[in-house]
């Protein structure tokens, strides 16, 4: 609802002072409103990504006594053997 009074407010996005026609106006313009909305969406996605990344890290921890280095080294040697088989006919 609009009224005949103007309320001095500070934009929650850019910090500029503006005259609001309603008591619930938070932004000085539609542009600031859109930018604040996009920022909220971006922050929400980042939080969701951080939670997912943390869950993936906890899930992919190696078992006790198992060496990740050996797995990577073994994969490296398998790859090298495959490449050697391609280049050299037996």
N, CA, C and O of each residue as an XYZ file, in Angstrom:
360
protein
N       0.840     -1.186      0.000
C       0.000      0.000      0.000
C       0.879      1.240      0.000
O       1.896      1.301      0.690
N       0.484      2.188     -0.754
C       1.224      3.440     -0.758
C       0.498      4.448      0.115
O      -0.688      4.316      0.417
N       1.242      5.437      0.498
C       0.658      6.483      1.339
C       1.146      7.829      0.844
O       1.931      7.909     -0.101
N       0.684      8.867      1.475
C       1.067     10.217      1.085
C       2.358     10.650      1.761
O       2.903     11.702      1.424
N       2.851      9.876      2.692
C       4.075     10.267      3.380
C       5.283      9.594      2.722
O       5.169      8.538      2.101
N       6.416     10.226      2.877
C       7.667      9.666      2.383
C       8.560      9.375      3.590
O       8.705     10.204      4.489
N       9.144      8.199      3.587
C       9.986      7.767      4.688
C      11.425      7.719      4.197
O      11.717      7.117      3.164
N      12.319      8.354      4.939
C      13.738      8.310      4.584
C      14.282      6.941      4.970
O      14.203      6.541      6.131
N      14.840      6.217      3.986
C      15.393      4.880      4.211
C      16.785      4.808      3.603
O      17.182      5.670      2.819
N      17.513      3.775      3.976
C      18.832      3.502      3.396
C      18.733      2.177      2.655
O      18.264      1.178      3.201
N      19.177      2.181      1.414
C      19.123      0.984      0.579
C      19.989     -0.111      1.195
O      21.141      0.134      1.553
N      19.440     -1.309      1.316
C      20.169     -2.413      1.926
C      21.222     -3.002      1.001
O      22.061     -3.784      1.449
N      21.199     -2.647     -0.273
C      22.207     -3.160     -1.203
C      23.336     -2.153     -1.415
O      24.504     -2.479     -1.206
N      22.995     -0.934     -1.828
C      24.038      0.036     -2.183
C      24.341      1.038     -1.067
O      25.388      1.685     -1.092
N      23.451      1.173     -0.101
C      23.689      2.076      1.018
C      23.281      3.512      0.776
O      23.496      4.361      1.641
N      22.697      3.814     -0.374
C      22.242      5.181     -0.656
C      20.958      5.480      0.094
O      20.145      4.588      0.337
N      20.783      6.734      0.457
C      19.559      7.158      1.125
C      18.507      7.472      0.071
O      18.812      8.077     -0.957
N      17.267      7.060      0.328
C      16.182      7.312     -0.611
C      14.890      7.542      0.152
O      14.816      7.291      1.355
N      13.879      8.017     -0.547
C      12.560      8.258      0.046
C      11.641      7.113     -0.339
O      11.356      6.900     -1.517
N      11.178      6.373      0.671
C      10.302      5.229      0.437
C       8.854      5.640      0.627
O       8.543      6.466      1.486
N       7.970      5.064     -0.176
C       6.546      5.351     -0.056
C       5.838      4.364      0.862
O       4.727      4.627      1.322
N       6.481      3.225      1.129
C       5.885      2.241      2.039
C       6.882      1.942      3.161
O       8.060      2.288      3.068
N       6.401      1.304      4.203
C       7.258      1.002      5.351
C       8.088     -0.260      5.138
O       8.999     -0.527      5.922
N       7.802     -1.036      4.108
C       8.511     -2.285      3.877
C       9.518     -2.206      2.739
O      10.157     -3.211      2.426
N       9.680     -1.062      2.119
C      10.627     -0.892      1.018
C      12.045     -1.017      1.550
O      12.416     -0.357      2.521
N      12.842     -1.879      0.900
C      14.204     -2.139      1.364
C      15.268     -1.612      0.419
O      16.404     -1.380      0.833
N      14.916     -1.420     -0.844
C      15.906     -1.036     -1.848
C      15.490      0.246     -2.543
O      14.303      0.555     -2.650
N      16.494      0.996     -3.019
C      16.217      2.292     -3.630
C      15.670      2.167     -5.040
O      15.001      3.078     -5.526
N      15.947      1.045     -5.708
C      15.503      0.896     -7.095
C      15.293     -0.579     -7.411
O      15.649     -1.466     -6.635
N      14.707     -0.805     -8.568
C      14.492     -2.164     -9.039
C      15.838     -2.846     -9.338
O      15.978     -4.056     -9.157
N      16.805     -2.074     -9.787
C      18.136     -2.609    -10.087
C      18.784     -3.146     -8.814
O      19.322     -4.253     -8.818
N      18.740     -2.378     -7.728
C      19.313     -2.837     -6.457
C      18.560     -4.056     -5.937
O      19.162     -4.967     -5.368
N      17.262     -4.070     -6.131
C      16.462     -5.219     -5.712
C      16.906     -6.475     -6.469
O      17.083     -7.529     -5.859
N      17.088     -6.374     -7.790
C      17.525     -7.513     -8.598
C      18.931     -7.973     -8.213
O      19.190     -9.173     -8.118
N      19.836     -7.022     -7.993
C      21.203     -7.384     -7.628
C      21.246     -8.073     -6.264
O      22.002     -9.025     -6.075
N      20.447     -7.603     -5.323
C      20.390     -8.230     -4.000
C      19.805     -9.636     -4.102
O      20.258    -10.548     -3.410
N      18.812     -9.814     -4.951
C      18.207    -11.127     -5.153
C      19.229    -12.099     -5.740
O      19.346    -13.236     -5.284
N      19.969    -11.644     -6.758
C      20.988    -12.497     -7.379
C      22.089    -12.845     -6.368
O      22.604    -13.963     -6.372
N      22.444    -11.904     -5.517
C      23.450    -12.154     -4.493
C      22.953    -13.190     -3.490
O      23.713    -14.063     -3.073
N      21.681    -13.098     -3.100
C      21.116    -14.097     -2.182
C      21.126    -15.482     -2.820
O      21.465    -16.464     -2.159
N      20.757    -15.573     -4.102
C      20.787    -16.856     -4.801
C      22.204    -17.418     -4.875
O      22.419    -18.606     -4.637
N      23.161    -16.565     -5.204
C      24.552    -16.989     -5.312
C      25.067    -17.507     -3.962
O      25.727    -18.544     -3.900
N      24.761    -16.780     -2.887
C      25.195    -17.200     -1.556
C      24.542    -18.515     -1.150
O      25.181    -19.365     -0.530
N      23.279    -18.681     -1.498
C      22.574    -19.929     -1.182
C      23.214    -21.101     -1.909
O      23.398    -22.165     -1.318
N      23.557    -20.925     -3.187
C      24.204    -21.981     -3.951
C      25.579    -22.311     -3.386
O      25.965    -23.479     -3.346
N      26.322    -21.300     -2.949
C      27.641    -21.530     -2.374
C      27.545    -22.337     -1.083
O      28.363    -23.226     -0.844
N      26.549    -22.033     -0.249
C      26.359    -22.786      0.989
C      25.998    -24.228      0.669
O      26.534    -25.148      1.287
N      25.102    -24.441     -0.283
C      24.725    -25.798     -0.680
C      25.924    -26.555     -1.241
O      26.090    -27.743     -0.966
N      26.762    -25.875     -2.026
C      27.949    -26.499     -2.590
C      28.932    -26.880     -1.489
O      29.511    -27.966     -1.521
N      29.124    -25.987     -0.512
C      30.040    -26.282      0.586
C      29.574    -27.487      1.392
O      30.389    -28.313      1.802
N      28.264    -27.591      1.623
C      27.719    -28.732      2.361
C      27.935    -30.016      1.565
O      28.321    -31.039      2.131
N      27.689    -29.968      0.263
C      27.875    -31.144     -0.580
C      29.349    -31.536     -0.644
O      29.677    -32.721     -0.586
N      30.232    -30.557     -0.763
C      31.665    -30.827     -0.823
C      32.134    -31.471      0.476
O      32.921    -32.417      0.446
N      31.665    -30.975      1.606
C      32.035    -31.544      2.895
C      31.548    -32.988      3.007
O      32.273    -33.853      3.500
N      30.323    -33.250      2.551
C      29.782    -34.613      2.601
C      30.583    -35.538      1.689
O      30.833    -36.689      2.047
N      30.988    -35.052      0.514
C      31.787    -35.864     -0.403
C      33.159    -36.165      0.182
O      33.672    -37.271      0.016
N      33.760    -35.187      0.869
C      35.058    -35.411      1.494
C      34.960    -36.481      2.578
O      35.826    -37.350      2.681
N      33.907    -36.411      3.381
C      33.741    -37.391      4.451
C      33.475    -38.779      3.880
O      33.923    -39.777      4.445
N      32.761    -38.850      2.786
C      32.424    -40.133      2.180
C      33.635    -40.768      1.503
O      33.751    -41.993      1.477
N      34.529    -39.966      0.961
C      35.637    -40.502      0.181
C      36.914    -40.687      0.990
O      37.983    -40.850      0.402
N      36.840    -40.667      2.316
C      38.027    -40.890      3.124
C      38.482    -42.342      2.942
O      37.654    -43.254      2.944
N      39.806    -42.563      2.785
C      40.287    -43.936      2.616
C      40.133    -44.740      3.902
O      40.075    -44.186      5.000
N      40.071    -46.031      3.743
C      39.972    -46.905      4.898
C      41.280    -46.892      5.671
O      42.327    -46.549      5.121
N      41.223    -47.264      6.939
C      42.414    -47.277      7.775
C      43.423    -48.269      7.211
O      43.070    -49.403      6.886
N      44.669    -47.844      7.095
C      45.719    -48.711      6.601
C      45.814    -48.775      5.079
O      46.744    -49.385      4.549
N      44.876    -48.160      4.368
C      44.897    -48.187      2.908
C      45.653    -46.965      2.416
O      45.425    -45.858      2.905
N      46.540    -47.150      1.466
C      47.349    -46.052      0.975
C      46.791    -45.522     -0.338
O      46.644    -46.262     -1.311
N      46.483    -44.233     -0.350
C      45.986    -43.589     -1.566
C      47.134    -43.445     -2.560
O      46.925    -43.519     -3.771
N      48.330    -43.241     -2.054
C      49.492    -43.072     -2.923
C      49.700    -44.302     -3.799
O      49.974    -44.176     -4.992
N      49.574    -45.474     -3.220
C      49.760    -46.688     -4.003
C      48.724    -46.812     -5.100
O      49.027    -47.278     -6.198
N      47.506    -46.399     -4.808
C      46.455    -46.458     -5.821
C      46.802    -45.526     -6.977
O      46.693    -45.911     -8.142
N      47.214    -44.311     -6.660
C      47.558    -43.362     -7.715
C      48.773    -43.853     -8.490
O      48.819    -43.741     -9.715
N      49.749    -44.393     -7.782
C      50.946    -44.875     -8.451
C      50.623    -46.070     -9.346
O      51.132    -46.180    -10.461
N      49.775    -46.957     -8.846
C      49.374    -48.104     -9.649
C      48.618    -47.677    -10.892
O      48.819    -48.244    -11.966
N      47.760    -46.692    -10.760
C      47.013    -46.185    -11.915
C      47.967    -45.557    -12.925
O      47.774    -45.685    -14.133
N      48.994    -44.879    -12.426
C      49.983    -44.271    -13.306
C      50.712    -45.352    -14.110
O      50.906    -45.211    -15.318
N      51.112    -46.428    -13.431
C      51.818    -47.508    -14.119
C      50.922    -48.230    -15.109
O      51.378    -48.629    -16.181
N      49.654    -48.404    -14.766
C      48.719    -49.036    -15.699
C      48.584    -48.178    -16.955
O      48.564    -48.696    -18.071
N      48.491    -46.865    -16.762
C      48.374    -45.950    -17.895
C      49.629    -46.020    -18.765
O      49.536    -46.050    -19.992
N      50.794    -46.045    -18.131
C      52.036    -46.125    -18.893
C      52.122    -47.440    -19.659
O      52.562    -47.461    -20.808
N      51.709    -48.524    -19.038
C      51.736    -49.820    -19.716
C      50.813    -49.801    -20.925
O      51.160    -50.326    -21.983
N      49.626    -49.193    -20.771
C      48.674    -49.091    -21.872
C      49.275    -48.290    -23.025
O      49.144    -48.672    -24.188
N      49.940    -47.171    -22.696
C      50.553    -46.343    -23.741
C      51.675    -47.099    -24.431
O      51.825    -47.011    -25.650
N      52.466    -47.841    -23.663
C      53.558    -48.615    -24.264
C      53.000    -49.677    -25.205
O      53.573    -49.915    -26.268
N      51.905    -50.312    -24.836
C      51.294    -51.318    -25.699
C      50.809    -50.707    -26.998
O      50.819    -51.381    -28.028
N      50.393    -49.474    -26.982
C      49.912    -48.815    -28.194
C      51.073    -48.491    -29.139
O      50.935    -48.602    -30.357
N      52.210    -48.093    -28.578
C      53.304    -47.658    -29.412
C      54.222    -48.791    -29.876
O      54.848    -48.693    -30.932
N      54.299    -49.840    -29.105
C      55.214    -50.919    -29.446
C      54.431    -52.185    -29.718
O      53.695    -52.660    -28.853
N      54.580    -52.726    -30.891
C      53.937    -54.007    -31.217
C      54.762    -55.152    -30.644
O      55.992    -55.138    -30.694
N      54.083    -56.116    -30.113
C      54.783    -57.250    -29.513
C      54.739    -58.437    -30.417
O      55.279    -59.491    -30.079
